[in-house]
Amino acid sequence: MPHIQGFPPISRPDAGTLILGSMPSRESLLQRRYYAHPRNSFWPIISELFGITTPDYAQRAECLTRKGIAIWDVLQACFRSSSLDSDIDDSTIVTNDFETFYRNHSRINRVFFNGAKAESVYRRHVLPGLPTDLAAIQLQRLPSTSPANAGMTAAEKQQAWKVILK
């Protein structure tokens, strides 16, 4: 089972919203880009919601950060046999340093989870260790944009993700 190391966040200090995944997929790790799998609907949804028209990854990320959105993953490292969240070996989970991140991004007031695994790992491994002021940040799970989440259409996912515009 391979050891997987995540990416640094895409963020600016003035971000107000944080979107958290669990851990990059194999394709994302290969390309060194968040949500790189061609069937992952994250970038199409985000691009539609925020009017981002460029296909260039770096430019899309820059547009999103200018809109006050940061992207990161709950996990810094883990062992996982495939790209599926269900294949993460829970005994190997190493979470990112959220206390430092939140202190350096003091305007973060909302966290949206891209799927159930990101939320459950955060609530179980991160939230109990946060100081009271940081534990009070608003949390909300959104449907996973992964192609493994085949129970929803892209249009249904996009409708649910509109909440980040509020």
ZILINZI-V945567 format. One record per residue. N is the residue number from 1. PHI is phi in whole degrees, -180 to 180 (none if undefined). Layout:
((N | PHI) (N | PHI))
This chain:
((1 | none) (2 | -75) (3 | -82) (4 | -119) (5 | -114) (6 | -79) (7 | -104) (8 | -70) (9 | -70) (10 | -99) (11 | -164) (12 | -127) (13 | -60) (14 | -93) (15 | -61) (16 | -113) (17 | -129) (18 | -121) (19 | -106) (20 | -116) (21 | -96) (22 | -92) (23 | -158) (24 | -58) (25 | -72) (26 | -56) (27 | -63) (28 | -63) (29 | -63) (30 | -63) (31 | -89) (32 | 57) (33 | -141) (34 | -65) (35 | 56) (36 | -86) (37 | -59) (38 | -62) (39 | -98) (40 | -74) (41 | -92) (42 | -57) (43 | -66) (44 | -61) (45 | -65) (46 | -61) (47 | -62) (48 | -66) (49 | -64) (50 | -106) (51 | 66) (52 | -89) (53 | -105) (54 | -78) (55 | -84) (56 | -74) (57 | -58) (58 | -62) (59 | -70) (60 | -63) (61 | -62) (62 | -64) (63 | -60) (64 | -66) (65 | -66) (66 | -65) (67 | -87) (68 | 87) (69 | -107) (70 | -113) (71 | -125) (72 | -160) (73 | -124) (74 | -67) (75 | -92) (76 | -86) (77 | -158) (78 | -172) (79 | -107) (80 | -149) (81 | -85) (82 | -148) (83 | -86) (84 | -76) (85 | -59) (86 | -67) (87 | -93) (88 | -71) (89 | -78) (90 | -59) (91 | -75) (92 | -108) (93 | -64) (94 | -124) (95 | -88) (96 | -72) (97 | -87) (98 | -75) (99 | -61) (100 | -65) (101 | -59) (102 | -65) (103 | -66) (104 | -84) (105 | -131) (106 | -67) (107 | -91) (108 | -61) (109 | -128) (110 | -143) (111 | -125) (112 | -114) (113 | -96) (114 | -87) (115 | 107) (116 | -71) (117 | -65) (118 | -58) (119 | -65) (120 | -66) (121 | -67) (122 | -61) (123 | -65) (124 | -85) (125 | -109) (126 | -106) (127 | -54) (128 | -62) (129 | -94) (130 | -84) (131 | -61) (132 | -52) (133 | -63) (134 | -82) (135 | -70) (136 | -86) (137 | -61) (138 | -63) (139 | -120) (140 | -152) (141 | -88) (142 | -114) (143 | -64) (144 | -60) (145 | -87) (146 | -63) (147 | -65) (148 | -68) (149 | -86) (150 | -87) (151 | -77) (152 | -129) (153 | -78) (154 | -60) (155 | -66) (156 | -66) (157 | -62) (158 | -61) (159 | -60) (160 | -65) (161 | -74) (162 | -60) (163 | -59) (164 | -71) (165 | -79) (166 | -77))
